[in-house]
């Protein structure tokens, strides 16, 4: 049974911010990045529990997981929570950024 994936408002804002930053360098690269990110998020419909716990799981009281997307210096962490038959994408953050705090 596939999970329903819900991208939160905060995750959408993160995605828009990253897209605009990448687009400042190259509109084509930003389009490719966004297309790939959407495909990666779509993968969460099947077996999201295969992804490891994020470091944020130690800080928050819920098991936050992460899916890495990108290469080399362009790696982003897709942070999400599994609730029953739903996957909530909470944030999309560049891997170089500090871990979220409570």
Helices and strands as residue ranges (DSSP letters): E 4-7, H 9-25, H 27-43, G 48-50, G 55-58, E 65-69, G 72-74, E 76-83, E 86-94
